Amino acid sequence: MKKKFLIIATVVLLCLMSTVTVFATDGDASAANPFIATFWSLVPPLVAIVLALVTKEVYSSLFVGILVGALFYSNFNIVGTVDSLVQDGLIAAVSGTAGIFVFLVILGIMVALINKTGGSRAFGEWAKTHIKSKVGAIICTFILGVLIFIDDYFNCLTVGSVMRPVTDAHKVSRAKLSYIIDATAAPICMIAPISSWAAAVSEYTAGITDAAGNEISSLALFCKAIPYNFYSLLTLIFVVAITLMKFDFGPMKKHEENALNGDLFTFGGEVMSDESEVEEDSRGRVIDLILPIVVLIIVSVFALIYVGGFFTAGSDFKGDFIGAFGDTDATIGLPLGGIVALLVTVIYVICRRLVTFKEAMSCIPKGFIAMVPAILILTMATALKNMTGLLGSDTFVENALANAGALHNFLPAIIFLVACGIAFATGTSWGTFGILIPIVLSVFPAGSELMVIGMSACLAGAVCGDHCSPISDTTIMSSAGAQCEHVNHVSTQLPYAITVAVVSFVSYIITGFIQNWLIALPIAIALMLLTLVVIKLLTAKKTA
């Protein structure tokens, strides 16, 4: 505790000393600010990430990162720093993600309600008789994650809520559960043509033409890029392979060993205890868990396309499912679908006489309390992203990438690394490919195979950086869905994500010259499996 306090206090003290030194500086953030559109724009998130990994305390680490960003943006003016931190950081974060907060709370309430009715208990008992092994529990979690490909937020929280009782029963650590959730959230959404992610990518690829000058459909371009999206595809293969090979490495190995001895958390279990747990009704059945989840999925899909104008007369996307997805807003659609699903669930459990109306309403504060840690982390992570945006990190990256144009065949690998770095530092996949896709499409010949590979590398790198970053909303949601201490999830996931990233990087170097996915993808898969075999042999040798 003394070490943690010393590190945090030192950083804060240095920031305050810098502020006092330049207290008399003019507070105009935009006038001759040496930090904007330079490498310094990426320093605040890096400070937060390093502090979180060293101190294993995420709240204060994120706040220090926000403070550093505000200091840079205000050019170390104390009044401007406070103003930027509060208004441009925290307040903008809350207003910008209010819809996701509502969706989080709704899911927390639904989990509490399902627990109260005994649906979770009944599903756990069913799973014990039908899922016989730890491998089976992990594979079932993986399959459910793959099936829920519509949206990553929805994926993380739904899979976690459904599979937690099953993985707990088979002694799967919460860190491993959160990794499986995270590995089937962004990666599967990024290779699913019908998803909120595909819709977001389509916004940046509209109007692209081939060599003959004919416009290429955004959906067609996205589908052509899927076989080259090595990180997403190899992550899914990695999860299945490491599960069937029955081994772990890095910090995850310790967590899994502890789980076999009954400790699912290793540390942080007292913090992540499920506040929504209440006395369960013994009359609950499996349908009491399955039905609310199915209703939530169906209603959320309809809500997303409704917001996109699918049912709206006069809308450009009336009757156009793909177009409506491309024009939707998940921060509105998901809360809308969640509220309808919650109302249906409340009516259902009351009609089933599993709970009274008063008991159902008592689940509201319990569900909210269970989601408070995720909401706090998401708020500060979003505020940190806002600070990075204000510092012009996108301009810095654009200028840096423009200087790499001479390395034509190596560009996909370079783009992959750049996208990884941006997404890791900023914690956002969407922001990353929003910055890079226009640049990538202008670098390569229109409609060329290398252009498709470059776009895939951009998307894969964005997912990879997002997967590794402690301040990524998807990473935070995965921790929340698994009820896992956030730092546990990040520290155990990093070695796995980096392993896949290295194989993906090598694959992009090869693909830059081959430029044929029928050859490149099998090579990438073979490299991934060979890497795992080598790691397993080295791990076994070290243990022996």
NORKA-V110324 format. One record per residue. N is the residue number from 0. PHI is phi in degrees with one decimal (999 if undefined). OMEGA is omega in radians with two decimals (NA if undefined). NEAR is the number of other ideal C-beta (glycine too) atoms within 12 Angstrom. Layout:
# NORKA-V110324
n=N phi=PHI omega=OMEGA near=NEAR
n=N phi=PHI omega=OMEGA near=NEAR
This chain:
# NORKA-V110324
n=0 phi=999 omega=3.13 near=11
n=1 phi=-65.1 omega=3.13 near=9
n=2 phi=-63.7 omega=3.13 near=13
n=3 phi=-61.1 omega=-3.11 near=21
n=4 phi=-63.0 omega=-3.11 near=15
n=5 phi=-64.2 omega=-3.13 near=15
n=6 phi=-63.3 omega=-3.11 near=25
n=7 phi=-64.9 omega=-3.12 near=32
n=8 phi=-63.4 omega=3.14 near=19
n=9 phi=-63.6 omega=3.13 near=19
n=10 phi=-62.4 omega=3.14 near=30
n=11 phi=-62.1 omega=-3.13 near=25
n=12 phi=-63.3 omega=3.12 near=17
n=13 phi=-62.4 omega=3.11 near=20
n=14 phi=-63.2 omega=-3.13 near=32
n=15 phi=-66.1 omega=3.12 near=21
n=16 phi=-64.0 omega=3.11 near=16
n=17 phi=-63.8 omega=-3.14 near=25
n=18 phi=-65.7 omega=-3.12 near=29
n=19 phi=-64.2 omega=-3.11 near=17
n=20 phi=-59.2 omega=-3.08 near=16
n=21 phi=-113.9 omega=-3.07 near=22
n=22 phi=-57.7 omega=-3.07 near=20
n=23 phi=-85.2 omega=-3.11 near=13
n=24 phi=-66.0 omega=3.05 near=24
n=25 phi=-61.4 omega=-3.04 near=17
n=26 phi=-86.2 omega=3.12 near=25
n=27 phi=-74.0 omega=-3.03 near=16
n=28 phi=-68.0 omega=-3.04 near=31
n=29 phi=-90.0 omega=-3.05 near=18
n=30 phi=-91.2 omega=3.06 near=14
n=31 phi=49.6 omega=3.13 near=11
n=32 phi=-88.1 omega=-3.06 near=27
n=33 phi=-74.6 omega=-3.07 near=18
n=34 phi=-94.6 omega=-3.06 near=32
n=35 phi=-78.9 omega=3.12 near=29
n=36 phi=61.2 omega=3.06 near=25
n=37 phi=-128.7 omega=3.10 near=19
n=38 phi=-57.7 omega=-3.13 near=22
n=39 phi=-60.4 omega=-3.14 near=28
n=40 phi=-66.0 omega=3.12 near=36
n=41 phi=-96.9 omega=-3.10 near=40
n=42 phi=-68.4 omega=-3.10 near=30
n=43 phi=-54.5 omega=3.11 near=47
n=44 phi=-65.4 omega=3.11 near=46
n=45 phi=-65.4 omega=3.08 near=31
n=46 phi=-60.8 omega=-3.13 near=39
n=47 phi=-63.1 omega=-3.10 near=45
n=48 phi=-65.8 omega=-3.13 near=38
n=49 phi=-62.8 omega=3.12 near=26
n=50 phi=-61.1 omega=-3.13 near=36
n=51 phi=-63.8 omega=-3.13 near=42
n=52 phi=-72.9 omega=-3.12 near=28
n=53 phi=-78.3 omega=-3.05 near=25
n=54 phi=-87.2 omega=-3.06 near=31
n=55 phi=57.1 omega=3.11 near=29
n=56 phi=-133.7 omega=-2.91 near=28
n=57 phi=-85.6 omega=-3.05 near=41
n=58 phi=-64.2 omega=-3.11 near=31
n=59 phi=-67.5 omega=3.14 near=28
n=60 phi=-64.2 omega=3.10 near=38
n=61 phi=-63.5 omega=-3.12 near=44
n=62 phi=-64.0 omega=3.12 near=35
n=63 phi=-63.0 omega=3.10 near=41
n=64 phi=-61.6 omega=3.10 near=47
n=65 phi=-62.3 omega=-3.13 near=45
n=66 phi=-62.6 omega=3.11 near=41
n=67 phi=-62.6 omega=3.11 near=42
n=68 phi=-62.3 omega=3.12 near=46
n=69 phi=-65.6 omega=3.10 near=42
n=70 phi=-62.7 omega=3.13 near=46
n=71 phi=-64.5 omega=-3.06 near=41
n=72 phi=-66.1 omega=-3.13 near=42
n=73 phi=-88.0 omega=-3.11 near=40
n=74 phi=58.6 omega=3.06 near=32
n=75 phi=64.0 omega=3.00 near=33
n=76 phi=-95.6 omega=-2.97 near=29
n=77 phi=-66.9 omega=3.14 near=26
n=78 phi=-68.7 omega=3.11 near=24
n=79 phi=-63.8 omega=3.12 near=30
n=80 phi=-63.3 omega=-3.14 near=34
n=81 phi=-63.1 omega=-3.14 near=21
n=82 phi=-63.5 omega=3.14 near=23
n=83 phi=-65.2 omega=-3.10 near=38
n=84 phi=-61.6 omega=-3.06 near=38
n=85 phi=-80.0 omega=-3.01 near=22
n=86 phi=-80.0 omega=-3.08 near=24
n=87 phi=-75.8 omega=-3.13 near=31
n=88 phi=-94.7 omega=-2.97 near=40
n=89 phi=-68.7 omega=-3.09 near=31
n=90 phi=-65.2 omega=3.11 near=20
n=91 phi=-63.1 omega=3.13 near=26
n=92 phi=-66.0 omega=-3.13 near=34
n=93 phi=-66.7 omega=-3.11 near=23
n=94 phi=-68.6 omega=-3.11 near=19
n=95 phi=-76.0 omega=-3.09 near=25
n=96 phi=-118.9 omega=-3.11 near=36
n=97 phi=-58.3 omega=-3.14 near=22
n=98 phi=-63.4 omega=3.11 near=29
n=99 phi=-68.4 omega=3.07 near=40
n=100 phi=-59.6 omega=3.13 near=33
n=101 phi=-60.7 omega=3.14 near=29
n=102 phi=-63.2 omega=3.09 near=43
n=103 phi=-58.9 omega=-3.12 near=42
n=104 phi=-63.9 omega=3.13 near=35
n=105 phi=-59.8 omega=3.12 near=43
n=106 phi=-65.2 omega=3.07 near=47
n=107 phi=-61.2 omega=3.11 near=39
n=108 phi=-65.5 omega=3.14 near=41
n=109 phi=-63.1 omega=3.09 near=50
n=110 phi=-62.8 omega=3.12 near=45
n=111 phi=-61.1 omega=-3.12 near=41
n=112 phi=-67.1 omega=3.12 near=49
n=113 phi=-65.5 omega=3.07 near=52
n=114 phi=-62.6 omega=-3.11 near=40
n=115 phi=-62.6 omega=-3.11 near=41
n=116 phi=-77.7 omega=-3.12 near=41
n=117 phi=88.8 omega=-3.13 near=30
n=118 phi=-64.8 omega=3.13 near=39
n=119 phi=-65.2 omega=3.13 near=40
n=120 phi=-62.0 omega=-3.12 near=32
n=121 phi=-64.2 omega=3.12 near=28
n=122 phi=-66.3 omega=3.10 near=37
n=123 phi=-61.4 omega=3.11 near=29
n=124 phi=-66.2 omega=3.09 near=22
n=125 phi=-62.9 omega=-3.11 near=25
n=126 phi=-64.4 omega=-3.13 near=31
n=127 phi=-61.4 omega=-3.11 near=21
n=128 phi=-87.0 omega=-3.08 near=14
n=129 phi=-108.6 omega=3.09 near=17
n=130 phi=-106.5 omega=-2.91 near=27
n=131 phi=-90.3 omega=-3.00 near=15
n=132 phi=-139.5 omega=3.07 near=21
n=133 phi=-65.1 omega=3.09 near=28
n=134 phi=-60.1 omega=3.13 near=26
n=135 phi=-62.7 omega=3.13 near=24
n=136 phi=-64.5 omega=-3.13 near=34
n=137 phi=-69.1 omega=-3.14 near=39
n=138 phi=-64.3 omega=3.10 near=30
n=139 phi=-63.9 omega=3.08 near=33
n=140 phi=-62.4 omega=3.12 near=47
n=141 phi=-61.8 omega=-3.12 near=39
n=142 phi=-63.5 omega=3.12 near=25
n=143 phi=-62.5 omega=3.10 near=36
n=144 phi=-62.4 omega=3.12 near=43
n=145 phi=-68.6 omega=-3.10 near=30
n=146 phi=-71.0 omega=-3.14 near=21
n=147 phi=-93.3 omega=-3.01 near=37
n=148 phi=-104.0 omega=-3.05 near=33
n=149 phi=-68.7 omega=-3.05 near=38
n=150 phi=-153.2 omega=-3.05 near=45
n=151 phi=-70.7 omega=3.09 near=46
n=152 phi=-59.5 omega=-3.12 near=48
n=153 phi=-61.1 omega=3.14 near=46
n=154 phi=-59.7 omega=-3.06 near=46
n=155 phi=-55.6 omega=-3.02 near=49
n=156 phi=-77.0 omega=-3.13 near=49
n=157 phi=-70.3 omega=-3.13 near=47
n=158 phi=-60.9 omega=3.13 near=44
n=159 phi=-62.2 omega=-3.12 near=48
n=160 phi=-62.8 omega=-3.07 near=47
n=161 phi=-76.1 omega=-2.96 near=42
n=162 phi=-94.2 omega=-3.13 near=44
n=163 phi=-55.3 omega=3.14 near=44
n=164 phi=-61.6 omega=-3.10 near=39
n=165 phi=-71.3 omega=-3.12 near=39
n=166 phi=-68.3 omega=3.07 near=45
n=167 phi=-61.8 omega=-3.11 near=33
n=168 phi=-64.5 omega=-3.13 near=30
n=169 phi=-101.7 omega=3.02 near=32
n=170 phi=58.7 omega=2.97 near=25
n=171 phi=-92.9 omega=-3.11 near=42
n=172 phi=-63.1 omega=3.10 near=43
n=173 phi=-64.6 omega=3.09 near=43
n=174 phi=-64.2 omega=3.13 near=47
n=175 phi=-68.5 omega=3.10 near=49
n=176 phi=-60.8 omega=-3.13 near=53
n=177 phi=-65.0 omega=3.08 near=51
n=178 phi=-66.6 omega=3.13 near=52
n=179 phi=-60.8 omega=3.12 near=51
n=180 phi=-61.8 omega=-3.10 near=51
n=181 phi=-65.0 omega=-3.10 near=51
n=182 phi=-73.2 omega=3.11 near=51
n=183 phi=-116.9 omega=3.11 near=45
n=184 phi=-101.7 omega=-3.14 near=54
n=185 phi=-60.1 omega=-3.13 near=52
n=186 phi=-58.9 omega=-3.11 near=46
n=187 phi=-73.7 omega=3.10 near=43
n=188 phi=-65.8 omega=-3.09 near=45
n=189 phi=-77.7 omega=3.11 near=50
n=190 phi=-115.5 omega=3.08 near=33
n=191 phi=-98.6 omega=-3.11 near=33
n=192 phi=-61.6 omega=3.10 near=30
n=193 phi=-107.5 omega=3.12 near=27
n=194 phi=-160.8 omega=3.12 near=37
n=195 phi=-64.8 omega=3.13 near=45
n=196 phi=-70.4 omega=3.10 near=44
n=197 phi=-59.8 omega=3.12 near=40
n=198 phi=-64.3 omega=-3.14 near=39
n=199 phi=-66.2 omega=3.12 near=34
n=200 phi=-62.6 omega=-3.11 near=45
n=201 phi=-60.2 omega=3.13 near=37
n=202 phi=-63.2 omega=-3.06 near=26
n=203 phi=-95.1 omega=-3.09 near=32
n=204 phi=-112.8 omega=3.13 near=38
n=205 phi=-67.9 omega=3.08 near=24
n=206 phi=85.5 omega=3.12 near=17
n=207 phi=-75.9 omega=-3.12 near=34
n=208 phi=-116.3 omega=3.07 near=19
n=209 phi=-87.9 omega=-3.09 near=19
n=210 phi=-62.3 omega=-3.13 near=15
n=211 phi=-86.4 omega=3.13 near=9
n=212 phi=90.8 omega=3.11 near=11
n=213 phi=-84.5 omega=-3.11 near=13
n=214 phi=-69.9 omega=3.13 near=16
n=215 phi=-95.4 omega=3.08 near=28
n=216 phi=-60.5 omega=3.13 near=22
n=217 phi=-59.5 omega=3.14 near=30
n=218 phi=-67.2 omega=3.13 near=28
n=219 phi=-64.3 omega=3.12 near=22
n=220 phi=-65.2 omega=3.11 near=36
n=221 phi=-61.6 omega=-3.13 near=40
n=222 phi=-65.5 omega=3.11 near=26
n=223 phi=-65.0 omega=-3.11 near=28
n=224 phi=-80.7 omega=-3.05 near=42
n=225 phi=-57.7 omega=-3.11 near=31
n=226 phi=-63.4 omega=3.12 near=29
n=227 phi=-95.6 omega=-3.13 near=47
n=228 phi=-82.3 omega=-2.96 near=51
n=229 phi=-61.8 omega=-3.06 near=48
n=230 phi=-62.4 omega=-3.14 near=49
n=231 phi=-63.1 omega=-3.11 near=48
n=232 phi=-67.9 omega=-3.11 near=37
n=233 phi=-70.4 omega=3.07 near=46
n=234 phi=-63.6 omega=3.12 near=46
n=235 phi=-64.0 omega=3.10 near=35
n=236 phi=-66.2 omega=3.13 near=34
n=237 phi=-59.0 omega=-3.11 near=43
n=238 phi=-60.9 omega=-3.13 near=41
n=239 phi=-64.9 omega=-3.08 near=27
n=240 phi=-63.8 omega=-3.09 near=32
n=241 phi=-69.0 omega=3.09 near=39
n=242 phi=-72.6 omega=-3.14 near=33
n=243 phi=-70.8 omega=3.11 near=20
n=244 phi=-78.9 omega=3.04 near=24
n=245 phi=57.1 omega=3.01 near=18
n=246 phi=-150.9 omega=3.08 near=26
n=247 phi=-136.6 omega=3.10 near=37
n=248 phi=-144.8 omega=-3.09 near=31
n=249 phi=71.4 omega=-3.14 near=26
n=250 phi=-59.2 omega=3.14 near=28
n=251 phi=-61.4 omega=-3.12 near=37
n=252 phi=-61.0 omega=3.12 near=28
n=253 phi=-64.3 omega=3.14 near=24
n=254 phi=-62.5 omega=-3.14 near=40
n=255 phi=-69.1 omega=3.09 near=33
n=256 phi=-65.6 omega=3.10 near=22
n=257 phi=-64.9 omega=-3.14 near=26
n=258 phi=-62.7 omega=3.11 near=33
n=259 phi=-62.7 omega=3.11 near=19
n=260 phi=-94.1 omega=3.06 near=14
n=261 phi=98.8 omega=3.13 near=14
n=262 phi=-100.2 omega=-3.06 near=22
n=263 phi=-78.1 omega=-2.99 near=36
n=264 phi=-107.5 omega=-2.98 near=35
n=265 phi=68.3 omega=2.89 near=32
n=266 phi=-154.3 omega=3.12 near=25
n=267 phi=92.4 omega=-3.12 near=31
n=268 phi=-64.5 omega=-3.14 near=23
n=269 phi=-70.5 omega=3.11 near=13
n=270 phi=-80.1 omega=-3.03 near=24
n=271 phi=-93.4 omega=3.12 near=35
n=272 phi=-58.5 omega=-3.02 near=18
n=273 phi=-76.3 omega=-3.12 near=34
n=274 phi=-69.7 omega=-3.11 near=25
n=275 phi=-85.8 omega=-3.12 near=34
n=276 phi=-69.8 omega=3.13 near=24
n=277 phi=-139.3 omega=3.10 near=28
n=278 phi=-64.5 omega=-3.03 near=17
n=279 phi=-93.1 omega=3.08 near=28
n=280 phi=-83.3 omega=-3.10 near=26
n=281 phi=-72.4 omega=-3.12 near=15
n=282 phi=-87.1 omega=-3.12 near=18
n=283 phi=-61.8 omega=3.13 near=33
n=284 phi=-125.3 omega=-3.12 near=24
n=285 phi=-59.4 omega=-3.13 near=28
n=286 phi=-60.4 omega=-3.13 near=23
n=287 phi=-71.4 omega=3.00 near=36
n=288 phi=-98.0 omega=-3.05 near=41
n=289 phi=-66.1 omega=-3.06 near=26
n=290 phi=-60.7 omega=3.11 near=31
n=291 phi=-59.8 omega=3.14 near=45
n=292 phi=-67.4 omega=3.12 near=37
n=293 phi=-62.6 omega=3.11 near=23
n=294 phi=-60.6 omega=3.14 near=32
n=295 phi=-61.5 omega=3.14 near=44
n=296 phi=-63.1 omega=-3.07 near=31
n=297 phi=-64.3 omega=-3.10 near=20
n=298 phi=-65.1 omega=-3.13 near=32
n=299 phi=-65.1 omega=3.10 near=41
n=300 phi=-62.1 omega=3.12 near=34
n=301 phi=-63.6 omega=-3.13 near=26
n=302 phi=-65.5 omega=-3.14 near=38
n=303 phi=-63.9 omega=-3.14 near=41
n=304 phi=-75.1 omega=3.05 near=36
n=305 phi=-65.1 omega=3.12 near=28
n=306 phi=-63.9 omega=3.12 near=31
n=307 phi=-78.6 omega=3.06 near=34
n=308 phi=94.8 omega=-3.09 near=25
n=309 phi=-63.2 omega=-3.08 near=27
n=310 phi=-104.2 omega=-3.02 near=19
n=311 phi=-89.5 omega=3.10 near=19
n=312 phi=-64.4 omega=-3.14 near=10
n=313 phi=86.4 omega=3.13 near=9
n=314 phi=-73.8 omega=3.09 near=19
n=315 phi=-65.7 omega=-3.05 near=15
n=316 phi=-117.0 omega=3.09 near=26
n=317 phi=-62.4 omega=-3.14 near=18
n=318 phi=77.5 omega=-3.13 near=17
n=319 phi=-104.0 omega=-3.05 near=21
n=320 phi=-61.6 omega=-3.11 near=25
n=321 phi=-65.7 omega=3.14 near=25
n=322 phi=-63.3 omega=3.11 near=27
n=323 phi=-64.0 omega=3.07 near=31
n=324 phi=-63.5 omega=-3.14 near=41
n=325 phi=-68.0 omega=-3.08 near=35
n=326 phi=-108.6 omega=-3.08 near=31
n=327 phi=-81.6 omega=3.08 near=42
n=328 phi=-131.2 omega=-3.06 near=27
n=329 phi=-62.7 omega=-3.13 near=38
n=330 phi=-69.9 omega=3.05 near=30
n=331 phi=-104.5 omega=-3.07 near=25
n=332 phi=-64.3 omega=-3.09 near=37
n=333 phi=-67.0 omega=3.06 near=45
n=334 phi=-61.2 omega=3.12 near=32
n=335 phi=-62.1 omega=3.11 near=30
n=336 phi=-64.0 omega=-3.14 near=39
n=337 phi=-63.3 omega=-3.14 near=43
n=338 phi=-64.2 omega=3.12 near=27
n=339 phi=-62.2 omega=-3.14 near=27
n=340 phi=-62.6 omega=3.13 near=36
n=341 phi=-65.7 omega=3.11 near=36
n=342 phi=-61.4 omega=3.12 near=23
n=343 phi=-62.3 omega=-3.13 near=25
n=344 phi=-65.1 omega=3.13 near=40
n=345 phi=-61.2 omega=3.12 near=35
n=346 phi=-61.0 omega=-3.11 near=20
n=347 phi=-63.0 omega=-3.06 near=30
n=348 phi=-70.2 omega=3.09 near=39
n=349 phi=-71.7 omega=3.10 near=22
n=350 phi=-63.6 omega=3.09 near=17
n=351 phi=-77.0 omega=-3.14 near=25
n=352 phi=60.3 omega=3.05 near=16
n=353 phi=-84.3 omega=3.09 near=35
n=354 phi=-141.7 omega=3.02 near=33
n=355 phi=-87.1 omega=3.10 near=18
n=356 phi=-60.2 omega=-3.13 near=17
n=357 phi=-64.0 omega=3.13 near=12
n=358 phi=-66.1 omega=3.10 near=24
n=359 phi=-63.7 omega=3.14 near=32
n=360 phi=-69.3 omega=3.12 near=20
n=361 phi=-68.9 omega=3.11 near=23
n=362 phi=-76.7 omega=-3.11 near=39
n=363 phi=-62.4 omega=3.11 near=26
n=364 phi=-65.2 omega=3.13 near=18
n=365 phi=-64.9 omega=3.10 near=29
n=366 phi=-64.9 omega=3.12 near=40
n=367 phi=-63.9 omega=-3.12 near=26
n=368 phi=-60.2 omega=-3.13 near=26
n=369 phi=-62.8 omega=-3.09 near=37
n=370 phi=-99.4 omega=-3.11 near=41
n=371 phi=-58.0 omega=3.13 near=24
n=372 phi=-58.4 omega=3.14 near=31
n=373 phi=-64.0 omega=-3.14 near=45
n=374 phi=-64.7 omega=3.14 near=32
n=375 phi=-63.2 omega=-3.13 near=29
n=376 phi=-65.1 omega=-3.13 near=42
n=377 phi=-63.3 omega=3.12 near=45
n=378 phi=-61.0 omega=-3.09 near=36
n=379 phi=-72.4 omega=3.09 near=41
n=380 phi=-65.0 omega=3.11 near=48
n=381 phi=-66.6 omega=3.09 near=40
n=382 phi=-61.5 omega=3.11 near=41
n=383 phi=-66.3 omega=3.07 near=54
n=384 phi=-62.3 omega=3.11 near=46
n=385 phi=-60.5 omega=3.13 near=39
n=386 phi=-63.2 omega=-3.14 near=51
n=387 phi=-63.4 omega=3.10 near=50
n=388 phi=-64.5 omega=3.13 near=38
n=389 phi=-63.7 omega=-3.12 near=36
n=390 phi=-82.6 omega=3.03 near=43
n=391 phi=73.2 omega=3.13 near=28
n=392 phi=-63.4 omega=-3.13 near=44
n=393 phi=-65.8 omega=3.12 near=32
n=394 phi=-66.1 omega=3.12 near=23
n=395 phi=-59.5 omega=-3.12 near=29
n=396 phi=-66.2 omega=3.14 near=43
n=397 phi=-59.7 omega=3.14 near=25
n=398 phi=-67.1 omega=-3.13 near=20
n=399 phi=-66.8 omega=-3.10 near=26
n=400 phi=-71.1 omega=-3.11 near=34
n=401 phi=-63.6 omega=-3.11 near=19
n=402 phi=-81.5 omega=-3.11 near=16
n=403 phi=-100.9 omega=-3.02 near=24
n=404 phi=-63.2 omega=-3.09 near=20
n=405 phi=-71.2 omega=-3.10 near=11
n=406 phi=-87.2 omega=-2.92 near=18
n=407 phi=-60.9 omega=-3.07 near=22
n=408 phi=-73.2 omega=3.11 near=24
n=409 phi=-89.4 omega=-3.07 near=25
n=410 phi=-57.8 omega=3.11 near=38
n=411 phi=-56.1 omega=3.12 near=48
n=412 phi=-66.4 omega=3.12 near=36
n=413 phi=-65.8 omega=3.12 near=35
n=414 phi=-60.9 omega=3.10 near=50
n=415 phi=-58.6 omega=-3.14 near=48
n=416 phi=-64.8 omega=-3.14 near=35
n=417 phi=-62.6 omega=3.12 near=43
n=418 phi=-62.6 omega=3.08 near=51
n=419 phi=-58.4 omega=-3.10 near=40
n=420 phi=-63.4 omega=-3.13 near=33
n=421 phi=-64.8 omega=-3.09 near=47
n=422 phi=-64.9 omega=3.12 near=48
n=423 phi=-65.8 omega=-3.09 near=40
n=424 phi=-74.4 omega=-3.08 near=45
n=425 phi=-100.7 omega=3.11 near=49
n=426 phi=74.7 omega=-3.12 near=49
n=427 phi=-137.7 omega=3.04 near=42
n=428 phi=-72.8 omega=-3.07 near=45
n=429 phi=-61.5 omega=3.11 near=39
n=430 phi=-63.5 omega=-3.12 near=34
n=431 phi=-67.4 omega=-3.13 near=49
n=432 phi=-74.0 omega=3.01 near=49
n=433 phi=-65.9 omega=3.10 near=29
n=434 phi=-76.4 omega=-2.92 near=37
n=435 phi=-88.6 omega=-3.04 near=48
n=436 phi=-56.5 omega=3.11 near=42
n=437 phi=-59.1 omega=3.13 near=24
n=438 phi=-68.6 omega=-3.11 near=34
n=439 phi=-60.3 omega=-3.10 near=45
n=440 phi=-66.2 omega=3.13 near=31
n=441 phi=-86.7 omega=-3.10 near=19
n=442 phi=-79.0 omega=-3.03 near=32
n=443 phi=-97.2 omega=3.07 near=30
n=444 phi=-59.3 omega=-3.08 near=20
n=445 phi=-58.9 omega=3.06 near=23
n=446 phi=74.2 omega=-3.11 near=24
n=447 phi=-74.9 omega=3.09 near=25
n=448 phi=-64.4 omega=3.13 near=30
n=449 phi=-66.5 omega=3.06 near=32
n=450 phi=-64.4 omega=3.11 near=35
n=451 phi=-63.7 omega=3.12 near=38
n=452 phi=-63.6 omega=3.13 near=45
n=453 phi=-62.6 omega=3.11 near=47
n=454 phi=-64.9 omega=3.11 near=46
n=455 phi=-62.2 omega=3.12 near=51
n=456 phi=-62.3 omega=3.09 near=48
n=457 phi=-62.7 omega=-3.13 near=50
n=458 phi=-66.1 omega=-3.14 near=53
n=459 phi=-64.9 omega=3.11 near=54
n=460 phi=-64.5 omega=3.11 near=49
n=461 phi=-63.0 omega=3.11 near=51
n=462 phi=-65.7 omega=-3.12 near=52
n=463 phi=-62.1 omega=3.13 near=52
n=464 phi=-61.7 omega=3.09 near=47
n=465 phi=-63.4 omega=-3.13 near=51
n=466 phi=-65.5 omega=-3.09 near=52
n=467 phi=-84.4 omega=-2.94 near=44
n=468 phi=-75.8 omega=3.08 near=47
n=469 phi=-67.8 omega=-3.10 near=50
n=470 phi=-100.6 omega=3.08 near=51
n=471 phi=-73.6 omega=3.14 near=49
n=472 phi=-63.9 omega=3.12 near=48
n=473 phi=-66.2 omega=3.09 near=52
n=474 phi=-63.2 omega=3.12 near=51
n=475 phi=-64.9 omega=3.13 near=50
n=476 phi=-64.1 omega=3.12 near=46
n=477 phi=-64.7 omega=3.06 near=49
n=478 phi=-61.9 omega=-3.14 near=46
n=479 phi=-65.6 omega=-3.12 near=48
n=480 phi=-63.1 omega=-3.14 near=48
n=481 phi=-87.9 omega=-3.03 near=49
n=482 phi=52.4 omega=-3.10 near=44
n=483 phi=-115.6 omega=3.04 near=49
n=484 phi=-55.6 omega=-2.97 near=36
n=485 phi=-59.3 omega=-3.13 near=47
n=486 phi=-66.5 omega=3.04 near=40
n=487 phi=-59.0 omega=-3.12 near=42
n=488 phi=-61.6 omega=-3.09 near=53
n=489 phi=-65.0 omega=-3.06 near=44
n=490 phi=-67.0 omega=3.13 near=36
n=491 phi=-80.9 omega=-3.11 near=45
n=492 phi=-78.9 omega=-3.03 near=47
n=493 phi=-54.3 omega=-3.14 near=32
n=494 phi=-60.5 omega=3.13 near=27
n=495 phi=-67.7 omega=-3.12 near=44
n=496 phi=-65.2 omega=-3.14 near=45
n=497 phi=-66.7 omega=3.10 near=27
n=498 phi=-58.9 omega=3.12 near=37
n=499 phi=-65.7 omega=-3.13 near=46
n=500 phi=-64.0 omega=3.14 near=40
n=501 phi=-63.5 omega=3.11 near=28
n=502 phi=-62.8 omega=3.13 near=38
n=503 phi=-63.9 omega=3.14 near=49
n=504 phi=-61.1 omega=3.11 near=33
n=505 phi=-62.2 omega=3.14 near=29
n=506 phi=-63.4 omega=3.13 near=41
n=507 phi=-70.8 omega=3.05 near=47
n=508 phi=-63.6 omega=3.12 near=29
n=509 phi=-64.1 omega=-3.08 near=29
n=510 phi=-66.0 omega=3.11 near=41
n=511 phi=-59.0 omega=3.14 near=30
n=512 phi=-101.0 omega=-3.11 near=21
n=513 phi=-75.1 omega=3.09 near=23
n=514 phi=56.5 omega=3.09 near=27
n=515 phi=-148.5 omega=-3.03 near=19
n=516 phi=-68.1 omega=3.12 near=28
n=517 phi=-63.4 omega=3.08 near=14
n=518 phi=-98.3 omega=-3.03 near=18
n=519 phi=-68.0 omega=-3.09 near=34
n=520 phi=-64.8 omega=3.07 near=29
n=521 phi=-58.8 omega=3.10 near=22
n=522 phi=-63.3 omega=3.14 near=26
n=523 phi=-61.9 omega=3.13 near=39
n=524 phi=-64.3 omega=3.12 near=28
n=525 phi=-62.1 omega=3.10 near=21
n=526 phi=-61.7 omega=-3.14 near=30
n=527 phi=-63.6 omega=-3.12 near=35
n=528 phi=-66.6 omega=3.11 near=25
n=529 phi=-62.6 omega=3.11 near=19
n=530 phi=-60.0 omega=3.14 near=31
n=531 phi=-65.3 omega=3.11 near=32
n=532 phi=-62.1 omega=3.13 near=18
n=533 phi=-63.1 omega=-3.14 near=19
n=534 phi=-62.5 omega=3.13 near=31
n=535 phi=-62.9 omega=3.12 near=24
n=536 phi=-64.2 omega=3.13 near=17
n=537 phi=-66.1 omega=3.13 near=16
n=538 phi=-64.7 omega=3.13 near=22
n=539 phi=-65.1 omega=3.13 near=17
n=540 phi=-65.6 omega=3.14 near=11
n=541 phi=-66.1 omega=3.13 near=13
n=542 phi=-65.8 omega=3.14 near=13
n=543 phi=-68.0 omega=NA near=7
